[in-house]
Amino acid sequence: MSENTTNFLNIKDLVVEYVSNGQIVHAVNGVSLQLEKGKTLGLVGETGAGKTTIAKSILRILPDISSKIISGEIFLDGENVLKLTELEMRKIRGSKCSMIFQDPMTALNPVQKVGDQIAEVVALHKEDKVNPEVRAKEMLEIVGIPAERYHEYPHQFSGGMKQRVIIAIALACNPDLLLADEPTTALDVTIQAQILDLIKDLQKKYNTAMLLITHDMGVVATVCDDVAVIYAGDIIEYGTKEQIFDHPSHPYTLGLFGAIPAMNDEQMWLHPIDGLPPDPTNLPIGCSFSPRCTYATEKCKAGAIEMVKTVDGHNCRCCNLDSIRKEG
């Protein structure tokens, strides 16, 4: 069993690498996080920060040839999934843990009816007494699609409706953990709000834990209980939603908030973070954010930076918190 049995998901010191053109890509670098049943953890960061790699590591669906989990542990309901066989993992995927993928256009089979795609999941994971077609029609109704559209194909649905089908597939077997990989990125604002409300309602109904991957702080504010800010494959700030929004402490987190337009503010310009994310094949020594950070000192570049407690008690990986607090 995992050390903390209250956490349904418990990731400890996860390290994942890819090999590309003979170079090692350091995708995830010692990530640790926890998630309780019924709670939502937002994993926030720029594209390429390692968010999706973490989610795929939980399901063990990383590409076999180019990727490797170097070290770490992933406890799901007290069981280390990294030590399970592929046959055992197949029983977990879709039933105990499922994933909403980012692009519904590529997640659905274009030549198979949407109802059959939902029913397939049910047939694979539910007991014989459950009728897959009946359950698939129930799920269509739950996500706001008439059951009579069971026999239609993906091209007959709009982008928002396709995403609803993906959600129906992910929740068809009442999973304990839902991995949502930027589920509203390709949708317009109105449909995005509807999908988020739908996910929250279904999560509450089934007491599902959710790991929400996003770069949208507005989505985080709407859905999440806790927030982990990730940069260059490492968590640099971690706390409750209230702690992160009320007292952002890491310079990178401050930069994320600085790039969000305030509706009640008349300022003409936003304040984006200068520079670009580091090359994951050649990460800087010490803090990976130091080349872009206005608070950086030689201490930041000397070695690994430990997590420290902020004023309100959440965790931040920064050695210049005193300077940031004084300026803030």
C-alpha positions as CSV (number, residue, x, y, z in Angstrom):
1,M,0.0,0.0,0.0
2,S,1.0,3.6,-0.5
3,E,2.1,5.6,2.6
4,N,-0.9,7.9,2.5
5,T,-4.0,5.8,2.0
6,T,-6.3,8.9,1.8
7,N,-4.8,9.7,-1.6
8,F,-6.2,7.8,-4.5
9,L,-3.3,8.9,-6.7
10,N,0.2,9.2,-5.3
11,I,3.1,10.0,-7.6
12,K,6.6,9.9,-6.1
13,D,9.8,11.2,-7.7
14,L,8.7,10.4,-11.3
15,V,11.4,10.7,-13.9
16,V,10.6,10.2,-17.6
17,E,12.9,10.6,-20.6
18,Y,12.5,10.5,-24.4
19,V,15.1,9.7,-27.0
20,S,15.0,12.0,-30.1
21,N,17.6,12.1,-32.8
22,G,20.1,10.4,-30.5
23,Q,19.5,13.0,-27.7
24,I,17.9,12.5,-24.3
25,V,14.9,14.7,-23.7
26,H,14.4,15.2,-20.0
27,A,10.6,15.4,-20.0
28,V,9.7,14.8,-16.3
29,N,12.3,15.4,-13.6
30,G,11.4,14.1,-10.2
31,V,7.7,15.0,-10.0
32,S,5.7,14.2,-6.9
33,L,2.0,14.9,-6.4
34,Q,-1.1,13.5,-4.6
35,L,-4.8,13.5,-5.3
36,E,-7.8,12.4,-3.2
37,K,-11.0,10.9,-4.4
38,G,-13.6,13.5,-5.5
39,K,-10.9,16.2,-5.8
40,T,-9.5,18.0,-8.8
41,L,-5.8,18.8,-9.2
42,G,-4.9,21.3,-11.9
43,L,-1.6,20.7,-13.7
44,V,-0.6,24.0,-15.2
45,G,2.3,25.0,-17.4
46,E,3.4,25.9,-20.9
47,T,3.4,23.5,-23.9
48,G,6.2,21.0,-23.5
49,A,6.4,21.3,-19.7
50,G,5.7,17.5,-19.3
51,K,2.0,17.6,-18.3
52,T,0.7,15.1,-20.8
53,T,3.7,12.8,-20.2
54,I,2.8,12.6,-16.5
55,A,-0.8,11.6,-17.4
56,K,0.3,9.0,-20.0
57,S,2.8,7.6,-17.4
58,I,-0.1,6.9,-15.0
59,L,-1.9,4.9,-17.7
60,R,1.4,3.6,-19.0
61,I,0.6,4.5,-22.6
62,L,3.9,6.3,-23.4
63,P,5.4,5.2,-26.8
64,D,7.5,2.1,-26.2
65,I,10.4,2.9,-28.5
66,S,11.1,6.5,-27.8
67,S,10.2,6.9,-24.1
68,K,11.3,5.4,-20.8
69,I,10.2,5.8,-17.1
70,I,13.6,6.1,-15.5
71,S,12.5,6.0,-11.9
72,G,9.7,6.8,-9.4
73,E,6.5,5.3,-8.2
74,I,2.9,5.8,-9.2
75,F,0.4,4.4,-6.7
76,L,-3.2,4.1,-7.9
77,D,-5.6,3.1,-5.1
78,G,-2.5,1.8,-3.2
79,E,-1.1,-0.2,-6.1
80,N,2.1,0.7,-7.9
81,V,1.0,0.6,-11.6
82,L,4.7,0.7,-12.7
83,K,5.0,-2.9,-11.4
84,L,1.9,-4.3,-13.0
85,T,1.9,-6.4,-16.1
86,E,0.4,-5.2,-19.4
87,L,-2.6,-7.5,-18.9
88,E,-3.2,-6.1,-15.5
89,M,-3.0,-2.5,-16.8
90,R,-5.6,-3.3,-19.5
91,K,-8.0,-4.0,-16.7
92,I,-7.3,-0.7,-15.1
93,R,-7.5,1.5,-18.2
94,G,-11.0,2.6,-18.9
95,S,-12.4,1.1,-15.6
96,K,-10.4,2.4,-12.7
97,C,-8.6,5.2,-14.6
98,S,-9.6,6.8,-18.0
99,M,-8.5,9.8,-20.0
100,I,-10.1,12.6,-22.0
101,F,-7.7,13.3,-24.8
102,Q,-7.0,16.8,-26.1
103,D,-8.3,16.5,-29.7
104,P,-11.6,14.8,-30.2
105,M,-11.0,14.8,-34.0
106,T,-8.1,12.3,-33.6
107,A,-9.5,10.4,-30.5
108,L,-12.5,9.1,-32.3
109,N,-12.5,6.4,-35.0
110,P,-14.0,8.1,-38.1
111,V,-15.4,4.9,-39.6
112,Q,-17.1,3.6,-36.5
113,K,-20.4,4.8,-35.1
114,V,-20.0,6.9,-31.9
115,G,-22.4,4.6,-30.0
116,D,-20.4,1.5,-30.8
117,Q,-17.2,3.3,-29.6
118,I,-18.8,3.9,-26.2
119,A,-20.3,0.4,-26.1
120,E,-16.9,-1.1,-26.8
121,V,-15.5,0.3,-23.6
122,V,-18.4,-1.1,-21.6
123,A,-18.1,-4.5,-23.2
124,L,-14.4,-4.7,-22.3
125,H,-14.7,-3.6,-18.7
126,K,-18.2,-4.2,-17.3
127,E,-19.8,-7.5,-16.2
128,D,-21.8,-9.6,-18.6
129,K,-25.1,-8.4,-17.0
130,V,-24.6,-4.9,-18.3
131,N,-25.8,-4.4,-21.9
132,P,-23.2,-2.3,-23.7
133,E,-25.6,-0.7,-26.1
134,V,-28.0,0.3,-23.4
135,R,-25.2,1.7,-21.3
136,A,-23.8,3.6,-24.3
137,K,-27.2,5.2,-25.0
138,E,-27.5,6.1,-21.3
139,M,-24.1,7.8,-21.5
140,L,-25.1,9.8,-24.6
141,E,-28.1,11.1,-22.7
142,I,-26.0,11.9,-19.7
143,V,-23.6,14.1,-21.7
144,G,-26.5,15.9,-23.5
145,I,-26.7,13.9,-26.8
146,P,-30.0,12.3,-27.8
147,A,-29.7,8.5,-27.6
148,E,-31.0,8.2,-31.2
149,R,-27.7,9.6,-32.4
150,Y,-26.1,6.3,-31.3
151,H,-25.7,5.2,-35.0
152,E,-24.2,8.4,-36.3
153,Y,-20.5,8.8,-37.2
154,P,-18.0,11.4,-35.8
155,H,-18.2,13.6,-38.9
156,Q,-21.8,14.2,-38.2
157,F,-21.0,15.9,-34.9
158,S,-19.7,19.4,-34.1
159,G,-16.5,19.9,-32.2
160,G,-18.3,20.4,-28.9
161,M,-20.5,17.3,-29.5
162,K,-17.4,15.2,-30.3
163,Q,-15.9,16.2,-27.0
164,R,-19.1,15.2,-25.3
165,V,-18.7,11.7,-26.9
166,I,-15.1,11.5,-25.6
167,I,-16.3,12.4,-22.1
168,A,-19.0,9.7,-22.4
169,I,-16.4,7.1,-23.4
170,A,-14.1,8.2,-20.5
171,L,-16.9,7.9,-17.9
172,A,-18.8,4.9,-19.3
173,C,-17.4,2.6,-16.6
174,N,-17.5,5.1,-13.7
175,P,-13.7,5.4,-13.3
176,D,-12.2,6.4,-10.0
177,L,-9.6,8.7,-11.7
178,L,-10.2,10.9,-14.7
179,L,-7.2,12.3,-16.6
180,A,-8.4,15.3,-18.6
181,D,-5.8,16.6,-21.1
182,E,-6.8,20.1,-22.0
183,P,-10.4,19.0,-22.7
184,T,-11.7,22.4,-23.8
185,T,-8.7,23.8,-25.8
186,A,-10.2,23.4,-29.3
187,L,-13.7,24.7,-28.2
188,D,-15.2,28.2,-28.3
189,V,-15.8,30.0,-25.0
190,T,-19.5,29.1,-24.8
191,I,-19.0,25.4,-25.5
192,Q,-16.0,25.4,-23.2
193,A,-18.1,26.6,-20.3
194,Q,-20.8,23.9,-21.0
195,I,-18.2,21.1,-21.2
196,L,-16.6,22.3,-17.9
197,D,-20.0,22.3,-16.2
198,L,-20.7,18.9,-17.5
199,I,-17.4,17.5,-16.3
200,K,-17.9,19.0,-12.8
201,D,-21.4,17.6,-12.5
202,L,-20.4,14.1,-13.6
203,Q,-17.4,14.2,-11.3
204,K,-19.6,15.1,-8.4
205,K,-22.1,12.4,-9.3
206,Y,-19.5,9.6,-9.4
207,N,-17.1,11.0,-6.8
208,T,-14.3,10.9,-9.4
209,A,-10.8,12.2,-8.8
210,M,-9.6,14.3,-11.7
211,L,-6.2,15.4,-12.9
212,L,-6.8,18.4,-15.2
213,I,-4.1,19.4,-17.6
214,T,-4.3,22.9,-18.8
215,H,-2.5,26.2,-19.5
216,D,-5.7,28.2,-18.9
217,M,-5.8,29.8,-15.4
218,G,-9.5,30.6,-15.9
219,V,-10.3,26.9,-16.3
220,V,-8.3,26.2,-13.1
221,A,-10.3,28.8,-11.2
222,T,-13.5,27.2,-12.4
223,V,-12.8,23.5,-11.8
224,C,-9.8,22.8,-9.5
225,D,-9.3,22.3,-5.8
226,D,-5.5,22.2,-5.9
227,V,-2.9,23.4,-8.3
228,A,0.5,22.2,-9.3
229,V,2.5,24.6,-11.5
230,I,5.0,22.7,-13.7
231,Y,8.0,24.1,-15.6
232,A,10.5,22.1,-17.6
233,G,9.3,18.8,-16.2
234,D,9.4,19.9,-12.6
235,I,6.8,21.2,-10.1
236,I,7.8,24.6,-9.0
237,E,4.7,25.6,-7.0
238,Y,2.0,23.5,-5.4
239,G,-0.9,24.3,-3.2
240,T,-4.7,24.8,-2.9
241,K,-6.4,26.9,-5.6
242,E,-6.9,29.7,-3.1
243,Q,-3.2,29.7,-2.1
244,I,-2.0,29.9,-5.6
245,F,-4.4,32.6,-6.8
246,D,-4.2,34.7,-3.6
247,H,-0.4,34.4,-3.0
248,P,1.4,33.3,-6.2
249,S,5.1,33.1,-5.1
250,H,7.3,31.6,-7.8
251,P,8.4,34.1,-10.5
252,Y,7.1,31.8,-13.2
253,T,3.6,31.6,-11.6
254,L,3.7,35.4,-11.2
255,G,4.4,35.6,-14.9
256,L,1.5,33.3,-15.8
257,F,-0.9,35.6,-13.9
258,G,0.8,38.7,-15.4
259,A,-0.2,37.4,-18.9
260,I,-3.9,37.3,-18.0
261,P,-6.0,40.3,-19.0
262,A,-7.9,41.8,-16.1
263,M,-11.4,42.9,-17.1
264,N,-11.5,45.7,-14.4
265,D,-8.1,47.0,-15.2
266,E,-7.4,49.8,-17.7
267,Q,-3.7,49.0,-18.3
268,M,-2.8,48.9,-22.0
269,W,-0.2,46.1,-21.9
270,L,0.0,42.6,-20.5
271,H,3.3,41.4,-18.9
272,P,4.3,38.2,-20.6
273,I,7.3,36.2,-19.4
274,D,10.5,37.1,-21.4
275,G,12.4,34.4,-23.2
276,L,11.6,30.9,-24.2
277,P,11.4,27.6,-22.2
278,P,14.7,25.8,-21.9
279,D,15.9,23.1,-24.3
280,P,14.8,19.8,-22.6
281,T,17.9,18.1,-24.0
282,N,20.1,20.6,-22.2
283,L,18.4,21.9,-19.1
284,P,20.2,24.6,-17.1
285,I,22.0,23.6,-13.9
286,G,20.0,24.6,-10.8
287,C,16.6,26.3,-11.4
288,S,15.5,25.8,-15.0
289,F,13.6,29.1,-14.9
290,S,16.7,31.1,-13.9
291,P,17.6,32.3,-17.5
292,R,14.2,34.0,-17.7
293,C,13.9,35.1,-14.1
294,T,14.4,38.8,-13.0
295,Y,15.1,37.6,-9.5
296,A,17.8,35.1,-10.4
297,T,21.1,35.0,-8.5
298,E,24.2,32.8,-8.7
299,K,22.6,30.7,-6.0
300,C,19.8,29.8,-8.4
301,K,22.4,28.3,-10.8
302,A,24.5,26.5,-8.3
303,G,22.4,23.3,-7.8
304,A,19.0,21.7,-7.2
305,I,16.5,24.0,-5.6
306,E,14.4,22.6,-2.7
307,M,10.7,23.1,-2.1
308,V,10.1,25.6,0.7
309,K,7.0,26.8,2.5
310,T,5.5,30.2,1.6
311,V,3.8,32.6,4.1
312,D,0.5,30.9,3.7
313,G,2.0,27.4,3.9
314,H,1.9,26.1,0.3
315,N,5.0,24.8,-1.4
316,C,7.3,26.8,-3.8
317,R,10.6,25.8,-5.4
318,C,12.5,29.1,-5.2
319,C,15.5,30.4,-3.2
320,N,14.6,34.1,-3.5
321,L,11.2,34.2,-1.8
322,D,12.3,36.9,0.6
323,S,13.1,39.3,-2.3
324,I,9.8,38.5,-4.1
325,R,7.8,39.1,-0.9
326,K,9.5,42.5,-0.3
327,E,8.8,43.6,-3.8
328,G,5.3,42.2,-3.7
